[in-house]
């Protein structure tokens, strides 16, 4: 007669499959449920952390773009004003100098960045500020004198547009109003 290996004999003596059927499954199911809940909670926490980091990064990108755009607008305004104050031999020379000063500030690049990352209200306000500055550029190119009544109207329009743009940018960044513009 063949002998039964020691472990198989133990299996038979302990009840075999019958005892497996009678085994209490609750501890095993509780462990599995706890593991599933733990894994799900970890995944949810990781996802939420990732979203917060993405939102923080997007905010920093917008802050950098807004700063670059507002600075480029200000630089372009200063440049075209400086050119308008200078002496030019001809009307065409003044026109070319004013337009070159406007182009040389990087405003067009900053504008495209704003259009790519800014929300619609900020882009609209930024576009309005851009157009007000461009009207001033065209006036200086035509020969409007710095300090004239026409120049004062352009400056006021530009200041209003810039204040509105900054207000929209600050709102988007979650920064309260300055109250000084």
Residue pairs with C-beta under 8 A, 6 or more apart in sequence:
4 12
15 22
58 117
59 173
59 174
61 117
62 117
62 118
62 172
62 173
63 173
65 110
65 113
65 114
65 116
65 117
65 118
66 114
66 118
66 122
66 169
66 172
66 173
68 106
68 110
68 113
69 107
69 110
69 111
69 113
69 114
69 126
70 162
70 165
70 166
70 169
71 110
72 105
72 106
72 107
72 109
72 110
72 111
73 107
73 110
73 129
73 130
73 133
73 162
75 105
75 106
75 107
76 101
76 102
76 105
76 107
76 133
76 137
77 133
77 136
77 158
79 101
79 102
79 104
79 105
80 98
80 101
80 102
80 133
80 136
80 137
80 140
81 140
81 146
82 101
83 94
83 97
83 98
83 101
83 140
84 94
84 98
84 140
84 144
84 145
84 146
85 146
86 97
88 94
88 97
91 143
94 140
94 141
94 143
95 141
95 142
98 137
98 140
98 141
99 137
99 141
102 133
102 134
102 137
107 130
107 133
111 126
111 130
114 122
114 123
114 126
115 123
118 126
118 172
119 172
121 168
121 171
121 172
122 165
122 168
122 169
122 172
124 168
125 161
125 164
125 165
125 167
125 168
125 169
126 165
126 168
126 169
128 161
128 164
128 165
129 158
129 161
129 162
129 164
129 165
131 161
132 154
132 157
132 158
132 160
132 161
132 162
133 158
135 154
135 157
136 151
136 154
136 155
136 158
139 150
139 151
139 154
140 146
144 150
144 151
144 154
145 151
163 181
166 178
166 181
167 177
167 181
170 176
170 177
170 178
171 177
